[in-house]
């Protein structure tokens, strides 16, 4: 004779399945929360700490100089940041006048790395337009600073860093960081008049 089906055992099985499902959902939510708050990939933090013009010459309305820039890059991630395709570029009136590639490398989690770049900028013609600059805001190209400084050349420096972070050794994320500075150089002696990053 067959044993009658027990409704209490089916309710127990259903309750066990419900508890297991709630536990799995809670585990998934907790994992996603930890990933998004602790292991979420973030772009590196770039700051330009020093800008120099090592040599400067002007002749026949054309200028050439040697540019030097020191940048500090901090990796805020909990995984190493492997960087590649890095370069510092200089622009004058939107035209690139010089650049240098920075070798690929790696920045450990939570660490800071200094990156120095120096290169010569070939002679380029100065723009004919002129305007006034102030300490807070200055235009692009050849500008008149004030009676003490004389005219200045404004260039734009751009540092671009691309790379990847591998989170928990499983997930690879591509990240890109950029930094941009506007620099005014005195045409009388090549000194830096203003820097704005």
C-alpha positions as CSV (number, residue, x, y, z in Angstrom):
1,X,0.0,0.0,0.0
2,X,1.4,3.5,-1.0
3,X,2.3,5.9,1.7
4,X,0.1,9.0,1.6
5,X,1.9,12.3,0.6
6,X,2.8,14.5,3.5
7,X,2.0,18.2,3.1
8,X,4.4,19.2,5.9
9,X,7.5,17.7,4.1
10,X,6.6,19.7,0.9
11,X,6.3,22.9,2.9
12,X,9.7,22.2,4.5
13,X,11.3,21.6,1.1
14,X,9.7,24.8,-0.2
15,X,10.9,26.8,2.8
16,X,14.5,25.4,2.3
17,X,14.4,26.4,-1.4
18,X,13.2,29.9,-0.5
19,X,16.0,30.3,2.1
20,X,18.6,29.1,-0.3
21,X,17.3,31.5,-3.0
22,X,17.3,34.4,-0.6
23,X,20.9,33.6,0.5
24,X,22.1,33.4,-3.2
25,X,20.5,36.7,-4.0
26,X,22.0,38.3,-0.9
27,X,25.5,36.9,-1.8
28,X,25.2,38.3,-5.4
29,X,24.2,41.7,-4.1
30,X,27.0,41.7,-1.5
31,X,29.5,40.7,-4.2
32,X,28.4,43.4,-6.6
33,X,28.5,46.0,-3.8
34,X,32.0,45.1,-2.8
35,X,33.2,45.1,-6.4
36,X,31.7,48.5,-7.1
37,X,33.0,50.1,-3.9
38,X,36.3,48.5,-3.3
39,X,37.5,47.0,-6.6
40,X,35.9,49.3,-9.1
41,X,38.6,50.4,-11.6
42,X,39.3,54.1,-11.5
43,X,41.4,56.4,-13.8
44,X,44.8,57.3,-12.6
45,X,45.3,60.8,-11.1
46,X,47.7,62.9,-13.1
47,X,49.2,66.2,-11.9
48,X,51.9,68.3,-13.6
49,X,54.3,69.4,-10.9
50,X,57.0,71.2,-12.9
51,X,57.3,72.8,-16.3
52,X,60.5,74.4,-17.7
53,X,61.8,75.8,-20.9
54,X,65.5,74.8,-20.9
55,X,66.6,76.8,-23.9
56,X,64.7,79.4,-26.0
57,X,65.4,81.2,-29.2
58,X,63.4,83.5,-31.4
59,X,64.4,84.8,-34.9
60,X,62.5,86.0,-37.9
61,X,59.2,85.7,-36.1
62,X,59.9,82.0,-35.5
63,X,60.5,80.4,-32.1
64,X,62.2,77.2,-31.0
65,X,62.9,75.8,-27.5
66,X,63.5,72.8,-25.4
67,X,60.6,71.8,-23.2
68,X,60.7,69.8,-19.9
69,X,57.8,68.6,-17.9
70,X,57.6,66.6,-14.7
71,X,54.3,64.8,-13.9
72,X,53.2,62.7,-11.0
73,X,50.8,59.8,-11.7
74,X,48.9,58.1,-8.8
75,X,47.2,54.7,-9.2
76,X,44.1,54.7,-6.9
77,X,43.2,51.1,-7.8
78,X,43.7,48.0,-5.7
79,X,45.4,46.3,-8.7
80,X,48.5,47.3,-10.7
81,X,48.0,49.8,-13.5
82,X,49.9,48.7,-16.7
83,X,50.3,51.7,-18.9
84,X,51.2,52.0,-22.6
85,X,50.7,54.4,-25.5
86,X,51.8,57.3,-23.3
87,X,52.9,60.6,-24.8
88,X,53.3,64.3,-24.0
89,X,52.3,66.6,-26.8
90,X,52.6,70.3,-27.3
91,X,50.2,72.4,-29.3
92,X,50.3,76.0,-30.6
93,X,47.0,77.3,-32.1
94,X,45.7,73.7,-32.3
95,X,48.7,72.5,-34.3
96,X,51.0,69.9,-32.8
97,X,54.5,71.4,-32.6
98,X,56.2,68.6,-30.6
99,X,55.8,65.3,-28.8
100,X,57.6,62.5,-27.0
101,X,56.5,59.0,-26.1
102,X,56.9,57.8,-22.5
103,X,57.9,54.2,-22.1
104,X,55.3,51.6,-21.0
105,X,55.4,50.5,-17.4
106,X,53.4,49.5,-14.4
107,X,52.3,51.4,-11.3
108,X,51.6,49.3,-8.2
109,X,48.3,49.6,-6.3
110,X,48.0,52.9,-4.4
111,X,51.5,54.0,-5.5
112,X,52.7,57.2,-7.2
113,X,55.2,57.3,-10.1
114,X,57.1,60.3,-11.4
115,X,57.3,60.8,-15.1
116,X,59.8,63.2,-16.7
117,X,59.8,64.2,-20.3
118,X,62.2,66.6,-22.2
119,X,62.3,67.2,-25.9
120,X,63.2,69.9,-28.4
121,X,60.6,71.8,-30.3
122,X,61.6,72.6,-33.9
123,X,61.2,76.2,-35.1
124,X,57.7,77.3,-35.8
125,X,56.2,80.7,-36.9
126,X,54.5,82.9,-34.4
127,X,50.9,83.9,-35.0
128,X,50.3,87.5,-36.0
129,X,47.2,88.0,-33.8
130,X,47.7,89.5,-30.3
131,X,45.6,90.0,-27.2
132,X,46.1,90.8,-23.5
133,X,46.6,88.1,-20.8
134,X,45.9,88.1,-17.1
135,X,47.2,85.8,-14.4
136,X,43.9,83.8,-14.3
137,X,43.0,83.5,-18.0
138,X,45.0,83.9,-21.1
139,X,44.3,83.3,-24.8
140,X,46.2,81.2,-27.3
141,X,49.1,82.1,-29.5
142,X,51.1,85.3,-29.4
143,X,49.8,87.5,-26.7
144,X,50.8,90.7,-25.0
145,X,51.2,90.1,-21.2
146,X,52.0,93.5,-19.7
147,X,54.7,96.2,-20.0
148,X,57.1,94.3,-17.7
149,X,57.0,91.0,-19.5
150,X,56.3,91.9,-23.1
151,X,54.8,89.4,-25.6
152,X,54.3,85.8,-24.7
153,X,53.8,82.5,-26.6
154,X,51.1,80.3,-25.3
155,X,51.3,76.6,-25.8
156,X,49.2,73.7,-24.6
157,X,50.7,70.6,-23.1
158,X,48.7,67.3,-23.1
159,X,49.7,64.1,-21.3
160,X,47.7,61.0,-22.3
161,X,48.0,57.7,-20.5
162,X,46.2,54.5,-21.6
163,X,46.4,51.2,-19.9
164,X,44.6,48.4,-18.1
165,X,43.8,47.2,-14.6
166,X,43.2,43.5,-13.9
167,X,40.7,43.3,-11.0
168,X,40.9,40.1,-8.8
169,X,43.1,38.6,-11.6
170,X,39.9,37.9,-13.6
171,X,38.5,41.1,-15.1
172,X,40.5,43.4,-17.3
173,X,39.4,47.0,-17.6
174,X,40.9,49.5,-20.1
175,X,41.3,53.0,-18.6
176,X,42.5,56.3,-20.0
177,X,43.7,59.4,-18.1
178,X,44.5,62.8,-19.6
179,X,46.0,66.0,-18.3
180,X,46.2,69.4,-20.0
181,X,48.1,72.5,-19.2
182,X,48.3,76.0,-20.8
183,X,51.7,77.6,-20.5
184,X,52.6,81.2,-21.4
185,X,56.3,81.7,-22.3
186,X,57.9,85.1,-22.4
187,X,59.4,85.9,-25.8
188,X,62.0,88.2,-24.3
189,X,63.9,85.5,-22.2
190,X,62.0,82.3,-22.5
191,X,60.8,82.3,-18.9
192,X,57.5,80.8,-17.8
193,X,55.0,83.6,-17.2
194,X,51.9,81.5,-16.3
195,X,50.8,77.9,-16.1
196,X,47.2,76.7,-15.8
197,X,46.4,73.0,-15.5
